[in-house]
């Protein structure tokens, strides 16, 4: 019985040894996964308390941050400045750029250089070629621009003009050409925008003073909308409102008198009422004196005319008297 137990234990040890020899990587992985957790946060797929993230979720990059004497792994959607991302089927990692690169696309293509270096064709150099000049603000090798350009391309095409000049099609101008206007905010010559209007609407009903009756003549109006407002130097908008004279179809409104004559009588009555209200006090007495003076003058004129008529009749009577002859005889025949 004891021999059987010993034989069984030997068989178990032999099976374990054989499995370890056939799968050594599995044995090492089980040994490394001691203290590894799968319930991680922050994009980690697996992590440990001592080293942080060990693997990341798909499409995330693992980045090693130094924390004292140890490195902590973190998972990021993109690599920080000074590093570029490298993707592989197993894992995505962040690799450091060259020392002279501030940011890069890969190990051979710099995007921005550190201070003291100038970017040219994806490389960071301490000096630029003869045809180019060093730009400390851009940290690049830029072409020599014309005198009126502040920044330009290789083919002498300006991208920014000096103060007081306006950019148009890669050239700097003191005054913008025709059909263009200066834009002081962008310091560019912008195309002028002219006013554009739509079609005329329909004519309104013939009316006068808000009424469509009671008058002989009225007005019709129509309008149109502004489709595009002009710019500062563009052509102004034409008239968007016009009117024309028209004949009202119904001259007499329902429930009114004889149309315009009735309105005139009402207006005359209102004027008389206002005149009566104004004629008070001293004004009324003065008008009364004026009327009396006019009547007196009229009487004087009548008296003068009567005297003139009497004098005329007397003179006509004298002319009809007979003439006596000098011999004392009767009147001449």
Beta strands, then each sheet from edge to edge (+ up, - down):
strand 1: 36-37
strand 2: 44-48
strand 3: 52-56
strand 4: 61-67
strand 5: 70-76
strand 6: 83-86
strand 7: 93-96
strand 8: 101-106
strand 9: 109-113
strand 10: 118-120
strand 11: 123-125
strand 12: 132-135
strand 13: 140-143
strand 14: 149-152
strand 15: 158-161
strand 16: 166-168
strand 17: 171-173
strand 18: 180-183
strand 19: 188-191
strand 20: 196-197
strand 21: 217-223
strand 22: 226-228
strand 23: 241-247
sheet 1: 1+ 2- 3+
sheet 2: 4+ 5-
sheet 3: 6+ 7-
sheet 4: 8+ 9-
sheet 5: 10+ 11-
sheet 6: 12+ 13-
sheet 7: 14+ 15-
sheet 8: 16+ 17-
sheet 9: 18+ 19-
sheet 10: 20+ 22-
sheet 11: 21+ 23-
end
